[in-house]
Amino acid sequence: MAINLFVGNLPYAMDNDKLSQLFAAAGTVVSAKVISDKYSGRSRGFGFVEMATDEESKKAIEMFNGKDIEGRALVVNEARPREERPQQ
């Protein structure tokens, strides 16, 4: 089973395709999504990547956590389950 990874401190120019290409160096990327603001459409600076296997997920964390991408040190770790929040 694959682990969903949280990727923080992304450069604002990063999009889904670039994120997928970046993490492909660690293995097979099942999905890559940069989270964007629902009003402006601008990147919020973080996203999620799902790798095909646990081993590839661990390799991605080792390869990219703290790695400098366009002047920003990425934060990569295992994503926590989404917490329920009241609708605003």
C-alpha positions in Angstrom: 0.0 0.0 0.0 1.3 3.4 -0.9 1.9 6.2 1.5 0.5 9.7 0.8 3.2 12.3 1.3 2.8 15.9 2.4 5.1 18.3 0.5 5.4 21.7 2.1 7.3 24.9 1.3 6.8 24.5 -2.5 7.8 27.3 -4.8 4.7 29.1 -5.9 5.5 28.4 -9.6 5.3 24.6 -9.0 2.3 22.8 -10.6 1.0 19.3 -10.6 3.1 18.1 -13.6 6.4 19.6 -12.2 5.7 18.1 -8.8 5.1 14.7 -10.4 8.3 14.9 -12.5 10.3 15.9 -9.5 9.2 12.9 -7.4 9.5 10.5 -10.3 13.2 10.4 -9.4 12.3 8.4 -6.3 10.0 6.0 -8.1 6.5 5.6 -9.6 4.2 8.6 -8.8 0.6 7.5 -8.5 -0.7 11.1 -8.1 0.7 14.6 -7.4 -1.5 17.5 -6.5 -0.5 21.1 -5.6 -3.1 22.7 -3.5 -4.4 26.1 -4.7 -6.4 28.8 -3.3 -10.1 28.4 -4.3 -10.6 32.1 -4.9 -7.4 33.2 -6.6 -6.2 29.9 -8.1 -2.7 30.6 -6.8 -0.7 27.8 -5.2 -0.8 27.7 -1.4 2.7 26.4 -1.3 2.0 22.8 -0.4 0.8 19.6 -2.0 0.5 15.9 -1.8 2.2 13.1 -3.6 1.3 9.4 -3.6 4.0 6.9 -4.5 3.3 3.4 -5.8 5.0 1.5 -2.9 6.0 2.1 0.7 9.7 1.7 -0.2 9.4 4.5 -2.9 7.6 6.7 -0.4 10.4 6.3 2.1 13.0 6.9 -0.6 11.1 10.1 -1.6 11.1 11.4 2.0 14.9 10.7 2.3 15.6 12.3 -1.1 13.5 15.4 -0.9 13.0 16.4 2.8 15.2 19.5 3.2 16.1 19.6 -0.5 16.5 23.1 -2.0 14.1 23.7 -4.9 14.2 27.2 -6.4 15.5 28.6 -3.2 13.0 26.9 -0.9 13.8 23.9 1.4 11.1 21.3 0.9 9.3 19.7 3.9 8.4 16.1 3.0 6.8 13.7 5.4 4.0 11.2 5.7 0.6 13.0 5.4 -1.7 12.8 8.4 -5.4 12.0 7.9 -7.5 15.0 7.2 -9.3 16.5 10.2 -12.9 17.3 10.0 -13.5 21.0 10.2 -16.8 22.9 10.4 -17.9 24.4 7.1 -17.5 28.2 6.9 
